[in-house]
Amino acid sequence: MEKFGKSQPVKRVEDVRFLTGQGQFMEDVAPDGALYAAFFRSSVAHGIITSLDLDDAREMDGVHMIVTVEDLEAAGIKVAMDGTTLQNRDGSKAAAPERPMLARGRVRFVGEPVAMVVAETPEQARDAIEAIWMDTEDLPAKTDLAPGGAELHPEAPDNRAFDWGLGDEEATQAAFDAAAHVVSLDVHDNRIIANSMEPRGCHAAWEGDHLHFSYGGQGVWAMKAQLADKLGMEPENLHVTTPDVGGGFGMKAMPYPEYIPVAHAARVLGCPVRWMSERTEAMLTDNHGRDLTSLAELAFDADHKITAYRVQTRCNLGAYNSHFAQAIQTNLFSRVLMGVYDVQTTWLQVEGIYTNTTQVDAYRGAGRPEAIYVLERVMDRAARELGVDPWELRRKNFIKPEAFPYKTATGETYDVGEFDMILSRAGEQAGAAGFAARRAADAERGLLRGQGLCYYIESILGDPSEGATVEFCEDGSVNLYVGTQSNGQGHETVYAQFLADQTGIPTDMIRVVQGDSDRIAQGGGTGGSRSVTTQANATLATVDVILAAFTPYLADKMGVQESDVMFDDETFRAPGSNLTPTLVEAAEMARADGRTDLLKHEARAQLPGRSYPNGAHVVEVVIDPETGVTTVDRYTVVDDFGNLINPMLAEGQVHGGVVQGIGQAVTEHVVHDADGQLLTATLMDYALPRAADVPMIEFTSQPVPSTANPMGMKGCGEAGTVGALAAVANAVQDALWDRGVRQADMPFTPLKVWEMIKDGAVAAE
């Protein structure tokens, strides 16, 4: 039996129901007769609550309940949200101020929930929200990334959440002191909003002491643990489900303040309660992404080999610690700190800063895009300052194929890599040899063309273990129970395809079951490009269990020894027997014989190591210097994802990730004013990329099979975004360099690019 999928571009089975309006999303599965929750939120970024008048709202038609933090505490609920905390480089603990589910005496960002209204209709709930009156003693808002300013939390002097370091600071300094060349660059990574197509939502219903909680997220088990802890419930009394989910991108992977109050209200009122965020509400309160600034420095010897790398970063946490936030620009950033370059002397220092803004947490790539963006921007700057070709500078410093497995300076073990081969293929596919002619042709038309290169690597993250259960049903279909959660990636297709590849069960007979804590006891959820790799690994283990279980049963049927039974070409067979049943036929035989023990099998498996997707992005942009309009004209990607189960789905993931990267680089940008008000809180003000903003993306798979899993796979869900940011930014910098622009930071909006050109011309005079 093959140890990985047949790499066939099977069409997505999900699309039939999604494209015909048959999807079952949060609003589609809400219980009949459910009441509607809505949240009264702070309209100021920073202030002490001096009064909160709920009386008029309580008297309004249809209002059943209004909940504050005091009400939650009186009911015995643990109101503090959980968040990851680090150890500072001096050995002390990072700041861990309380983040209450509903504000307690003070508000710290616009949109922070203060009270929840439950009413019979959404209109009545919104009307009641308008009737709530809150007075605040306004405090100065902190919105910049420097330490100091108005204090948000006593636990964080100067608003510094942590001061974290990794590497050898002294050895790195010594390498810089001895360097023949030193190159430095300030790099700003702008804040963005996830803007999933379906906003966050949930509903809760109680039957006695049993709670059914459904929400749009990236896994049911972490939510189950959160509900049990905060509500003080036994896990067996909790049933958590997730229906179809319209996008997540990391933003839906963690708990949020709204979920527990909704569950509490449903218990008190004795009827279901539902909540669905509106778009502006989502833009105010969904965790944002990125928002950091870094000083990156490279030390080189006389032969242009990198001898050391140093990064000093300040990252914005928002008003509180979100779930993974302190880990994003520290532990996760460091996983790929040195990228694909053979350097062992590094130092990474990160300061986390609290500001009066929405929390920042995981967004597609979670630390890996940020790290690669910093590294590949300063690599491009180094090529310019050293007067060498940026392609050749990368080649000179690549980790060589014979060096694998390669332990990085930050402790990761890269299993395999053929970086020079991938880069050469990218140059061919991108037509790099013809770039000079294209640039000259544009120059004749008064346009600026630039080429950008990024060579990225990322590490798949999350729980390395996963389980799978295969159940043969009475109607002849087969249930495959999985521990991950699709957010639109095509899991139903690829999981069924992989099981079919390994067993011969027709894909149209396989039903993928996900997002149900009663039917699936344990799972790691979806995030960090883990899903297909971990789930396929678990499916392989389950197939082994199935074959081991059926072998003695069929040996008896065939009248042969167990050792004679083989499973090959999708059938069981044995020398001397004419019986050649498929697995489905064998299950039917077992059912007829009353062998129900053969109809359901499960196994858990753990990946022996992480895999490291990598590849090259080559971009060409065209800029109109008269208007500052930047057009991404050509986009080429050559990726090493190892063995592909479904190339079409992998390419789709790359396309989606690249578009999100282009969005951040060219159109998207979160803006707050000096008072902490979000000025980009609607899609009229926040520019998501449109079809016209994106060229056709040429994708090529150049696999180097991973040795870290039996399928030889490497995760692909975040790769497009990891490589896109620096590739686009380097292309813009290349286009503007001869106009005197030396600092090109995202986003490259027309006004910003026009101003850079104007300022560059002035500086050149």
N, C-alpha and C positions, 0 to 999 in steps of 0.2 A: 504494500500500500504506500502511495506517495506520502511524503512527510510535509507537504505544503500544497496549497490550492493550485489549480490548473491555470491560474492567471487568465481567466476569461472575462471579457467585458460584459457581464450579465447586466441587463437593464434593471433599474430599481423597481422592485415590486411595490414599494410604498407609494410611488408616484400616481398610481391609478386613483387611489382614494384621496390623496392630497390635491390632485389637480381637478377632481370632480366634486370637491367640497364635502368629501366624506370623512375627513380627518376628525379625530376626537380630541380636541384641545380643552383647556380648562373650562372655558365658557360652555362647551358642548356637554360636559359631564357633570355640571353642577346639579345638586339635588333639586327636585321640584319643591317649591315652597320655601326655598332658602331665603333668609333675610340677607340684606346687603350691608356690608361694612364699608366705611369710609374713614379716612384719617384727617384729623385737624393737624396741620403742620406749621412749623415756625415760618414766619415770613421775614424774620431777621436772622442774620448769621451768628450773632453773639449777643446774648443778653440774659439778665436775671429776670425770671418770671415773678412779677410783683403781684399779679392777680390773674385768675383764670375763672371766668364767669361762664358756667354751663347751664344756668337755670332756664334761660329762654330756649336753648336748644333742646333741653329735656322735655319741654312742653309742646314741642312741635308735632304736627300730625305724623303718625307712622313711626315715631322714634321709640324703640324698645329699650335702648341701653346706651349709656355713654361710659367709657372706661378710661381711667387715668392710671398712672403708675402706682398710686396709693391703693387703688382698687385691686390691682394685680397682686401687690404685696399682701394685702389683707386676705386674699384668697390662698396665700401660701405659695405663690409662684415665685421662682427665682428670676428676678427681672434683669439680671446682668447678662449681657451677651458675651459669648466666649470669643477669644482672639489669641492667635499665636504670639508668644513673646520670646525674645532672644536673650542671650547673655552678652553684655557689653564687653568690649575688648579689655577693660580693666577688671573683668570678673564679676561685676555687679549685674543685677537683673535689669532688663529694659523696663520702661514704664508700662504699667498695666492699669490705667484708670478705668473706672467703671463706665460702661456704656449701657445705660438702661434702655429697655425696649420702648418705653415712653419717657419723655424728658422729665427729669426730676429737678425742679427748681431753677434750671438754667438751660438755655438752648445754645447749640454750638455750630449749627449750620442751617442754611435755608432748606427747608424740607424735612427737618428732624420731626418725627411724629411726637405729638404732645398728648393727644386724646383720640379715642376711637368711638365713632358713632355707629350704631346698628339700627337700621330702619327697614321698613317693608319694601321700599323701592329705592333704586339708586338715586333718583331725583330727590326723594325725601331725605336721604342720607346727606346728599350734597347741600341741600337747603339748611339742614341742621348745622353742618360745618360752618356755613356762612353766619349762623347766629351765635357762634361761640366768640367770646371776646377775651382776648389775652393782652394784658399790659406787661411791658418789659422795661427794665432799666437797661438801655442799650449800652453795650460795651464796645470798645474798638475791635474791629475785625482784623484778624491776621490772615493774609492771603499769600505772602511771599515765602520763599524757601530758605531764608536766612534764620538762624537761631535768634531768639528774642522776640520782642513785640508783646502784645497783650497776652497774658497767660491763659491758656485753655484749661490746664489741669495742674493742681498743686504737685502731683506726682511727677511732672515733667518740667523741671526748671528750664527756662529759655525755650520752652516748647520742643525740646529735644527728646524724642521717644527712645532713641538708642544711639549708641556710637559703637559700631561693630567693625571688626577687622578679620581678615583671613590672609595668610601668607607669611612671608618673612620680610618684615619691614626693613630691618637692618641690611640684609643681603641685597634687597632691591635697591636701597639707597647706594650701597657700595657699587653695584653694577652701573647705576646711573653716573656716579662719580668717575668711573673708569671708561665710560662710553665715548666712542669716537663721534657719535651723532646722537642728539636727543630731539625728539619731535613731540610737541604737545598740541592738544586741541580741546577747547571747551565744546561740549556737546549737550544740546538741550533736546529732551524727548517730551513732546507736548502731550497734554492730557486729552483723553478722548472718552466718549460715552459708547457703551456696547450697542445700544439700540437694537436689541433682538426684535424680530418681527412681531412675536407675541410677548407682551409685557409680562411681568411677574403676576402670579395670582394663586389663590388657594381656596379651598372650602373645607369645613369641618362639620362632622355629624357624630353625635353620641348615641349609643344604645346602652343604657345603664352605665357601667364603668368602662365600657369599651369605646374607643375613639377611632373613627375612620377619618384620616386626614389626607387630603389629596392636594398636590401642588405641582407647579411646573418647575422642575429642577433637573439636576444632573445625577441623581441617585437617591434612593429612598432610605437607605440605612443610616446615613449620618443624620438625616432629619428625624428618623425614629429615635435615635439616641438623644438628640436635642430635646424632643418633645418629652421623652421619659424623664430626663433630668430636670427640665424647667417646670413641668407640671407635677412632678413627684409621682409618676405612674410606673407600674410594672410593665416591662416591654411587651409581655404577652397580651396586654390589653390595648395595644396600639397596632393599628393597621394603616400603613402609609402606602399610598399609590401615586403614580405619576402617569398621566395619559400622554398623548402626543405632545411634543414640546416644540414650539416655534422658535428655536434658536436659544443658545446659552452662552457659548464662547468663554466659559469660565465664570462669567458674572452670576450664573444661577447655581453655582456649585456650593454655595455657603448659606447658612441661615441668615434671615433678616428679621428685623424687629416686629413686622406685622403678623407673623405666623402664629406666635403664641397667644396674643390677644384675641385673634379670631377663634382659636380653639377654646379659649377660656369663655368667650361669649356664647359659643354654641352649647357649652356645658351648663352655664347658668340659665340660659333662656330655654333649654330643652328642645331646640329645633336647629336645623342646619344653618350655618352662616357662611356666606361667600364673600370674597374680595378679589377685585381685579384692578390692577394699576391702570391709570390713564397715561398717555404718552408723556406729557410734561411732568407728571408725577414720577414716571420712570426716569426721565432725564435728570430730575432733581435727586433721586434717592437710590437708583441702582448704582452699585459700586462702579466708580470710574476706573480707567486704566492709565498706565504709564505715569507721566508727570515727575520727571527727575532731571537733574542736571549733573554733568560729570566733567571732571578734568581728567583726560586720558593722556598718558605719557608713554612713549616707546623709547627704549635705549637700543642703539645699534653699534656693532663693531665696524671696523673700516671696510669690511666686505659686505655690509648691509644685512648681516644676520642679526636678528633681534636677540638681545641679551637679557632684557628685563622689560616688564610691563607693570605700570602702576595706574590705578584708577581711584579717584576720590569722588564720591557721589553723595548728593543730597536728594532724598526722595520725599515726596509729599504723601503722608498717610491720610490726609483729611482730618476730620475732627476727632476720630476715635480709631482704635485698632479694629480693623475688620478682621475676618476670620483668618486668612492667610497672609495679611498685609505685611507684617514685619519680615516674613520669609521671602517675599517676592524679589526685592532688589538686593538681597543678601545671599541666602542659601541657594536660591534658584538661579539668580544672576551668576553666581560663582561656578555653577555646574559647567558652563561653557565660557568661562572668563577668557581663556587664551585661545578659544576657537580651534582652528585646525593647525595652529603653528607650534613648532617644537621649541617651547620656552618653558623653563622650569623655575625661573625666578620671578615671582609676582607678588604684588601687594594690592589688596582691595580694601578700602575703607568706606563705610557707608554710614551716614547720619540720617535718621528718620525724623521728620519734622511734622508736628501737628499744626494744622491750619483750620480756619473756619470755613471748610468746604466739605463736600461729600466725600465719603471714604473712598480710598483707592485700594483695589485688590486685583485678583487674577483676571487678566484679559488675554485672549488668544496668544499663547506662548508663555505668559507669566514669568518674566525675568529673562528668558532666553532671547526674545527679540530685543530687549533693552541691552543686554550684554553684547550681542552681535552688532547692534547698531553702533554702539560706542567703539568697539574694536575695529570694525570695517571702515568707519569714518576716519579714524586716526591712521589706519593703514593707507588709505587713499591720500591723506595729507602728507604722510611720510614719503610716499612715492614722488609727490610734487617737490617737496623740499630737498629730497636726496637726488632729484633729477633722474629717476629710473622709471621704467615702465611698471604700472601698477599690477599688471598680470605677472610680470617676472619677479617682482618683489614678493608676491604671494608664493609663487613657485619655490623661490629660494628658501622660504621659511616653513613650507609645509612639513608636517610629520610624514616621514617616508613610509612606504608600504611595509618594508621589512622591520619597522619599529613596533608593529602591532603584535600583541595587545600593548597599548600605550597608556601608562598611568600619568595623568595630567598633574600639574602643580597643585591643583585644588582637590585631588584625590579621586577623580573619575577614572575609570578604566575603559578607554575606547577599544572596542574589540577589533574592528577592521576599518580600512579606509584606503581609497585610491584617489586622492584629491587631485593630483596632477592630471590624471586621466579624465576626471569629470570636468575640470576647468578647460582642458583642450577641446573636449566635445562641445562645451558651452560656446567657446569661441567660434567653432565651425558652424553651429546651429544659428548663432546670432549674426553671422556674416560680419564678424569683427574686422576682417580685412577690407571691407568696403566702407567702413565708417568714415574715413577721411574724405572720401568722395561725396558721401551724403552730407557731411558737415559743410563742405565747400559749396555744394549746390544750395543749401539753405542760406549760407552767408550771402550769396548773390541775391537772394530774395529779402535780405535784411533780417533774417531769423538766426537764432542761436541754437545750435544742436550740441548736446552733451551726451557722453556715454558714461554709464555707471556700472560698477561691478561690485558684487558682494559674494563672498564665499562663506556660507554659514554652516554651522553644525548645531544640533540640539540634542538634548537627552530626553527620552520619554520618561514620564514621571508617574507618581501615584502608587497605589498598592500593587506590588509585583505578583500577588496571588489572585486567583479568580476561580470561580466554580462554574460548572455547567451540568445541567440535568437533561436527559433525553427520555421522553415518555412516548410509548406507542399507544395511541388512542383507539377506542373501539371502532370509530368510523374510518380507520385506516390512515388517518393523519398522524403526524409526529409533532409533539411539542418540544421545543428547545428552550429551556429556561436559562436566562443569562443574568449576570450580575452587573451589567453596565446599563446605560440609559441613553438611547438615541435622542439627539436634539436636532435631527434633520440630516445626519451624515449618511444614512443608508444602511444602518446596522441590520435591519431585517433582511435585506438582500444579501449582504456579504456573509452574515452568519449562516443563513440557510445555504448559500452557495458552498461555503467551506464544509459544512456537515455533509452536503450532498457529494462533494468531491471525495470525502473520506469514506463514505458508506454506500454510495449508490442510491440513497433515498432520493427520489425526485424532489427538486426544489419546491414545486408547487404543492407538495404534501407536507412541507415543513412550516410550522407556525412558531415564530419567535415570540416568547413571553418575557416581558421585562417590566420593571417598575411596579412591583407588588411585593411588599414585605411579608405577606402571608404565604404567598406561593413560592417565594425565593428567600431562603433563610438568611443569606449573607451575600454581600456584593461590594465591590469597590467603586461603583459608579463610574462616571465618565469624566475624564479630564487628563491633561498632560499627554495627549496622543497615545493613551494606554489601551483603548478599547479593543481594537481588533487583535492586537498582539496578545494581550492577556486572555481574551475570550477564546481566540483560536487555540491557544496553548491549553486552556481548560477543556475545550471540545476534543482535542486530540487525546487527552487523558481519559475523557469519558468514553470515547470510541474504543480505546484499549480495554476499558472495563466491560463494555458491551460485548466485544468479541470474546473476551475471556469467559464471560458468563454463558454465551451461546455455544461455545465450542464443545463442552461435554454433553450438552443437550443434543446437539446435532450429531455428534459422534455416535451416540446411542441410536439415533434415528437412522444413521447411515450404516450402522454395524461395523464401525472402524474404530481404531484407536484415536484418542484425542490428538495425539501428535500428528496424525494424518490429515486432520482438518485444516484447510487453508482458506483464507479470505482473499480473493484476488479477482480483479476485473469485476468488482461489485457483486460477486456471488461467493457463497461457500461451496467448496468442492473437496473431494478426497479421492485418492486412487481406489478403484474398485467399487465406487458408488455412482449411480446415475443421478442421485439427488444433487441439484445445484441451486438451492434456494437463494434468493436475495435476502437482505436483512429484513425487509418488510414482510416477505413471505415467511421467513423464520419466525417473526413475531406473531403472525397469524396462526402458525402451527402451534406456538407456545400457548396462545390464548385458547385455542381449541382443546389443548391438553390440560387446561387449568393451571398452567405455569405462570401465574401472575407475577411471580418474582422476577421474571425475565422481561417485564414490560416497562420497567422504569429503572434508570441507572444514572448515577451521578459521580462526579469526581472533582477534586480541587487540584490545581497545579500552580506552581510558583515559577516565575521566570528566573533562570540562573543569573541573569544580569540585565542591565538596561541596554537598549540599542540606541544608536546615534545616527539618525537621519542627517544627511548633509547634501550640499549641492551648491551650484553656482547660479546666480541671477544676473542677467545682463540686460540693461535698460538703456534706451535712448529717448531723451526728451527733446522737445522743440519749444523754445521760448520766443515770444514776440516781445522784443524790448520796448516797444511803444506802449504796450498795454500790461505787460507782466504776466500775460496768460501762459501757463505752462501746460503743454500737451505731452502726455506719455505716449510716444509714437510707436515704439517697438519694445516687446517684452519677451525674453527668452529664459526658460528655466530648464536646467538639466539637474535631475535629482537622483540621488542614490537612496532609495527606500528599501533596498534589499529585494527579496522576492515579493511580488505583488499578487494578491489573491484576485482582485478585481481592478485592472488598470483604469477603467473608466471612472470608478469611484475615487481612486487616488488622484486622478487628474482633476476631478471636480473639487476635491479638497484643496488642491494646490491653487486652482482658480479662485476659490472663495477666499483663501488666505491672502493671496496676492492682492485681490481687490480691497480687502481690509487694510493691507499695508499701503496701497496707493491712496486709499481714503485718508489715513492718518497723515501721509506725507504731503498730499496736495490740497485736500478740501476740508478735513475735519479739524476742529479746534475748540476746546472748551475755554470760555472766557468768563471770568468773574470781574466785577467792578471792585473798587476799593472798599466797599461796604460788604463784600462777600455775596452780592446778588449774582445769580447765574444769568448771564446775558444771552446764552445760547440754549434756552430751555424749550425751544420748539424746532420743528424741522423747517421752519421758515428762516431760522437763524443758525442752525447747525447743519452744515452741508455734507450729507452723506454722498458717497460717490455714485454717479449714475452711469448708465451704459455708455454714454458719450464720453465719459472720463477715462474709459478703460479700452486699450487696444486688444486685438486678438492675442492671446497668450500662448506661445509655443512651448509645449511641455514635452520633455524627453526623459524617459526612465533609463538610467544607466546603473543597473543593480550590482552591488557587491554584497552578497548574502551575509547577513549578520550571523555571528556564531553564538549570540546570546539567547537564542531561542530555537527550537527545532524546526520552525517554519522558515528561518532565515530572513524574517521580516524586520522592517524598521518603521515605526509609526510615522504617519504623514499628516495628521490633522492640523498641526500648527506650523508646518514647515514653510508654507507660502508667506505667512506674515513675518516669520523670523528673518527671511532673506530679503523681503521687499523693501523694508524701510531704508536700509543703507544703500541699496542699489539705486533707488529713486533719488535719494539725497545726493549721492555721489555724482549721479548724472546731472543734476541741477548745478552742483558746484562746478562740474567740468564745463558746463555751458556758460557759466558766469565768470569763470576765472579770468579770462582775458578782458573782461569789463571791470577788473579791479576788485571783484567781490571775494573776500577771503573768509567770510563767516556766513555760510548758508545754512540756516536752521529751519526745520519744518515748523508749521505747514507752509507750503509754497503757494499761497494764495496770490491772485494777481496783484493786489495792492502791495503785499509784502515783497514780492519779487521786483515789482517796479521800483519800490523804495530802495531795495538792495542795489539795483543797477544805478540808480541816481546817486546813492551814497558812494558806490564804488567809483563812479566817474569823478566825483569830487575828490575822493582820496587819491586818485591817480594824478590829479593836477599838480 
